């Protein structure tokens, strides 16, 4: 961690065309990100405050090119903003730092701290904006909410290239309107790292999307942003130097609580940002999704469907990545084998013995840590393996049977706990399911 400082170099929200431009700099390099927000009221004090939050969080994509020790900001920070921003860098970039051998705990943030008053946002409509990625989590959230919240709107972030087919193929099934943001990342980030010298690695993109969704909700006069992050997103992958490294930090409860404080300070308490799935396990989500047959042939959670470059995207499940393996495993207790074979178009991961090492990592039978992907924690995966293995149509699934035979028994009480809501959680009563209100 050396070299020139990373600098926040300004941002503008153009109310005439709904475009937010964020600028950053590193030495003699300048970066610009352009966000086309679509329709909305963008000249209000609340929109200006929300745009500032996007500006603060989106910077990590450019900071990571060199990860210098010093970060210089051109805006003052409220105390809660400074606290959240430090964690967004240090913990949000924890996986990136681990893979690059960098200690981000020594980063210095040069900014004035000032407890300035925020905007007093007043929503026009009592309805939620729901960020939507087309996977089982956001599908379950949408189907759980839309009956009780008929004004719900999906929120989709599109790359500057072309929309993701894996999302667009599912959107029509929801029957909901869509608010879209087109995000144009500075093209310098896509240069060959052998030429640019830029460091590579994971960024906490969900944090950026959460901030963007908050801005769009403000612009449209809505009163809630409802995420789809379940409780196990808070469970890390490994501990390095006493610090938890969590691929999903920006989906964690810690991030969510810190960001909610930022929002309250900047916008007041009449816009709520929370995760509907926070009380639930991935096993609960899978059990609910299994009932939603209309989505089974349309959804696609394979990460190889989401490169920004369309030429690199797969138009089908790859059937072998860690995400494919996890989705297959967590749905195996609740969906028929033939149905999952059809989902993966003949490339079901559990039918492929050569993928045993991937499943061993998921269920904790490997010395390697949990995969650096958006997958459930070990206990959930073990329960899924045990429940899947006792299904009558899985007697001949050799890989699943072998995994289950090597695992400790999972008691009915443990399964019941995984299928019940976890407490405490911050889901408001008007969004809570009946089992949360008992």
ChimeraX attribute file (.defattr): number of C-alpha atoms within 10 A of each C-alpha:
attribute: neighborCount
match mode: 1-to-1
recipient: residues
	/A:1	15
	/A:2	9
	/A:3	12
	/A:4	16
	/A:5	20
	/A:6	26
	/A:7	21
	/A:8	21
	/A:9	17
	/A:10	16
	/A:11	20
	/A:12	15
	/A:13	20
	/A:14	14
	/A:15	16
	/A:16	9
	/A:17	13
	/A:18	19
	/A:19	18
	/A:20	22
	/A:21	18
	/A:22	24
	/A:23	20
	/A:24	23
	/A:25	20
	/A:26	21
	/A:27	10
	/A:28	6
	/A:29	9
	/A:30	14
	/A:31	18
	/A:32	19
	/A:33	20
	/A:34	18
	/A:35	22
	/A:36	20
	/A:37	23
	/A:38	17
	/A:39	15
	/A:40	18
	/A:41	16
	/A:42	26
	/A:43	14
	/A:44	14
	/A:45	15
	/A:46	22
	/A:47	26
	/A:48	22
	/A:49	20
	/A:50	26
	/A:51	24
	/A:52	21
	/A:53	23
	/A:54	23
	/A:55	24
	/A:56	21
	/A:57	21
	/A:58	23
	/A:59	22
	/A:60	22
	/A:61	20
	/A:62	25
	/A:63	21
	/A:64	20
	/A:65	19
	/A:66	18
	/A:67	28
	/A:68	20
	/A:69	18
	/A:70	18
	/A:71	18
	/A:72	17
	/A:73	18
	/A:74	13
	/A:75	16
	/A:76	15
	/A:77	19
	/A:78	20
	/A:79	17
	/A:80	19
	/A:81	22
	/A:82	19
	/A:83	15
	/A:84	22
	/A:85	23
	/A:86	16
	/A:87	20
	/A:88	24
	/A:89	22
	/A:90	20
	/A:91	24
	/A:92	28
	/A:93	25
	/A:94	29
	/A:95	25
	/A:96	23
	/A:97	23
	/A:98	14
	/A:99	11
	/A:100	13
	/A:101	10
	/A:102	15
	/A:103	15
	/A:104	21
	/A:105	15
	/A:106	12
	/A:107	16
	/A:108	14
	/A:109	15
	/A:110	15
	/A:111	15
	/A:112	15
	/A:113	14
	/A:114	12
	/A:115	13
	/A:116	12
	/A:117	11
	/A:118	16
	/A:119	18
	/A:120	15
	/A:121	21
	/A:122	16
	/A:123	17
	/A:124	11
	/A:125	12
	/A:126	15
	/A:127	20
	/A:128	26
	/A:129	25
	/A:130	27
	/A:131	27
	/A:132	23
	/A:133	23
	/A:134	24
	/A:135	20
	/A:136	24
	/A:137	22
	/A:138	22
	/A:139	23
	/A:140	23
	/A:141	23
	/A:142	25
	/A:143	14
	/A:144	16
	/A:145	19
	/A:146	17
	/A:147	10
	/A:148	12
	/A:149	15
	/A:150	12
	/A:151	16
	/A:152	23
	/A:153	23
	/A:154	22
	/A:155	24
	/A:156	23
	/A:157	22
	/A:158	18
	/A:159	19
	/A:160	16
	/A:161	12
	/A:162	11
	/A:163	16
	/A:164	21
	/A:165	18
	/A:166	25
	/A:167	22
	/A:168	15
	/A:169	15
	/A:170	22
	/A:171	21
	/A:172	11
	/A:173	12
	/A:174	15
	/A:175	12
	/A:176	15
	/A:177	13
	/A:178	17
	/A:179	21
	/A:180	18
	/A:181	23
	/A:182	19
	/A:183	18
	/A:184	16
	/A:185	20
	/A:186	15
	/A:187	10
	/A:188	16
	/A:189	16
	/A:190	12
	/A:191	11
	/A:192	10
	/A:193	13
	/A:194	8
	/A:195	7
	/A:196	12
	/A:197	11
	/A:198	19
	/A:199	16
	/A:200	16
	/A:201	16
	/A:202	16
	/A:203	24
	/A:204	24
	/A:205	18
	/A:206	19
	/A:207	23
	/A:208	22
	/A:209	21
	/A:210	25
	/A:211	25
	/A:212	26
	/A:213	30
	/A:214	28
	/A:215	25
	/A:216	27
	/A:217	26
	/A:218	30
	/A:219	23
	/A:220	20
	/A:221	21
	/A:222	24
	/A:223	23
	/A:224	23
	/A:225	27
	/A:226	29
	/A:227	27
	/A:228	23
	/A:229	28
	/A:230	23
	/A:231	23
	/A:232	23
	/A:233	22
	/A:234	21
	/A:235	19
	/A:236	19
	/A:237	19
	/A:238	17
	/A:239	11
	/A:240	10
	/A:241	7
	/A:242	7
	/A:243	13
	/A:244	16
	/A:245	24
	/A:246	25
	/A:247	29
	/A:248	28
	/A:249	28
	/A:250	27
	/A:251	27
	/A:252	24
	/A:253	22
	/A:254	14
	/A:255	22
	/A:256	23
	/A:257	15
	/A:258	17
	/A:259	25
	/A:260	19
	/A:261	20
	/A:262	23
	/A:263	24
	/A:264	19
	/A:265	21
	/A:266	25
	/A:267	23
	/A:268	18
	/A:269	16
	/A:270	16
	/A:271	22
	/A:272	19
	/A:273	27
	/A:274	22
	/A:275	25
	/A:276	28
	/A:277	25
	/A:278	26
	/A:279	22
	/A:280	21
	/A:281	24
	/A:282	27
	/A:283	24
	/A:284	22
	/A:285	21
	/A:286	24
	/A:287	18
	/A:288	19
	/A:289	23
	/A:290	19
	/A:291	13
	/A:292	13
	/A:293	11
	/A:294	13
	/A:295	19
	/A:296	18
	/A:297	15
	/A:298	17
	/A:299	21
	/A:300	27
	/A:301	21
	/A:302	23
	/A:303	18
	/A:304	18
	/A:305	20
	/A:306	19
	/A:307	13
	/A:308	17
	/A:309	12
	/A:310	16
	/A:311	7
	/A:312	11
	/A:313	16
	/A:314	16
	/A:315	15
	/A:316	16
	/A:317	23
	/A:318	21
	/A:319	23
	/A:320	18
	/A:321	16
	/A:322	23
	/A:323	23
	/A:324	23
	/A:325	22
	/A:326	27
	/A:327	22
	/A:328	23
	/A:329	29
	/A:330	26
	/A:331	25
	/A:332	26
	/A:333	23
	/A:334	19
	/A:335	20
	/A:336	17
	/A:337	22
	/A:338	12
	/A:339	14
	/A:340	22
	/A:341	16
	/A:342	14
	/A:343	20
	/A:344	18
	/A:345	14
	/A:346	13
	/A:347	17
	/A:348	22
	/A:349	27
	/A:350	27
	/A:351	18
	/A:352	15
	/A:353	14
	/A:354	11
	/A:355	17
	/A:356	18
	/A:357	12
	/A:358	21
	/A:359	26
	/A:360	19
	/A:361	18
	/A:362	27
	/A:363	24
	/A:364	17
	/A:365	17
	/A:366	13
	/A:367	8
	/A:368	14
	/A:369	15
	/A:370	26
	/A:371	19
	/A:372	17
	/A:373	15
	/A:374	18
	/A:375	23
	/A:376	25
	/A:377	22
	/A:378	19
	/A:379	19
	/A:380	24
	/A:381	23
	/A:382	25
	/A:383	26
	/A:384	27
	/A:385	27
	/A:386	24
	/A:387	19
	/A:388	26
	/A:389	24
	/A:390	14
	/A:391	15
	/A:392	10
	/A:393	12
	/A:394	19
	/A:395	12
	/A:396	11
	/A:397	16
	/A:398	15
	/A:399	19
	/A:400	25
	/A:401	18
	/A:402	14
	/A:403	18
	/A:404	22
	/A:405	12
	/A:406	10
	/A:407	15
	/A:408	10
	/A:409	12
	/A:410	16
	/A:411	11
	/A:412	10
	/A:413	9
	/A:414	13
	/A:415	18
	/A:416	11
	/A:417	14
	/A:418	18
	/A:419	19
	/A:420	15
	/A:421	20
	/A:422	16
	/A:423	11
	/A:424	9
	/A:425	17
	/A:426	16
	/A:427	19
	/A:428	12
	/A:429	10
	/A:430	8
	/A:431	15
	/A:432	16
	/A:433	15
	/A:434	8
	/A:435	8
	/A:436	16
	/A:437	8
	/A:438	5
